[in-house]
C-alpha cells in the first residue's frame, strides 16, 4: 500500500518517539509499503522551527 506520512509522524518515527502508535510503526516498518513524505511541507515546517530544536539522525536508510 501507499502511505503519505505527516511531518510529525516522520519525525516521531526517525527519533523513536513514544507518541507514535504501534500500528503506525508496523505500517512504516513493512517493506512492501511505499512511504511518501511531502518535501514542500517538511521544508516549510523546518524553516519555521528553531534549528536547535530539530533532532534527526545523520543517515536515514529507506
C-alpha positions as CSV (number, residue, x, y, z in Angstrom):
1,X,0.0,0.0,0.0
2,X,1.0,3.6,-0.4
3,X,1.1,6.0,2.6
4,X,1.7,9.7,2.8
5,X,3.4,10.4,6.1
6,X,2.6,13.5,8.1
7,X,5.7,15.5,9.0
8,X,5.2,14.8,12.7
9,X,4.7,11.1,12.0
10,X,8.0,11.0,10.1
11,X,9.9,12.9,12.8
12,X,8.5,10.7,15.5
13,X,9.5,7.6,13.6
14,X,13.1,8.6,13.0
15,X,13.5,9.8,16.6
16,X,11.7,6.7,18.0
17,X,9.2,8.9,19.8
18,X,6.8,7.3,22.2
19,X,3.9,9.2,20.6
20,X,3.9,7.1,17.5
21,X,1.5,4.2,17.9
22,X,2.5,0.6,17.5
23,X,0.1,0.3,14.5
24,X,1.8,3.1,12.7
25,X,5.2,1.7,13.5
26,X,4.2,-1.6,11.9
27,X,2.9,0.1,8.8
28,X,6.1,2.1,8.4
29,X,8.3,-0.9,9.0
30,X,6.7,-3.2,6.4
31,X,9.0,-3.4,3.4
32,X,6.1,-3.9,0.9
33,X,4.5,-0.5,1.8
34,X,5.5,2.6,-0.1
35,X,6.1,5.6,2.0
36,X,5.9,9.2,0.8
37,X,6.7,12.5,2.5
38,X,5.8,15.9,1.2
39,X,9.1,17.7,0.7
40,X,7.3,21.1,0.5
41,X,5.5,20.6,3.8
42,X,8.6,19.3,5.5
43,X,10.8,22.2,4.3
44,X,8.1,24.7,5.4
45,X,8.0,23.1,8.9
46,X,11.8,23.2,9.2
47,X,12.0,26.8,8.1
48,X,9.6,27.8,10.9
49,X,11.4,25.7,13.6
50,X,14.4,26.9,15.6
51,X,17.4,25.0,14.4
52,X,18.3,23.9,17.9
53,X,15.0,22.1,18.3
54,X,15.3,19.8,15.2
55,X,16.7,16.4,16.1
56,X,17.3,13.9,13.2
57,X,19.7,11.2,12.6
58,X,22.5,11.9,10.2
59,X,21.6,9.0,8.0
60,X,18.2,7.6,7.1
61,X,18.0,4.4,5.2
62,X,14.8,3.6,3.4
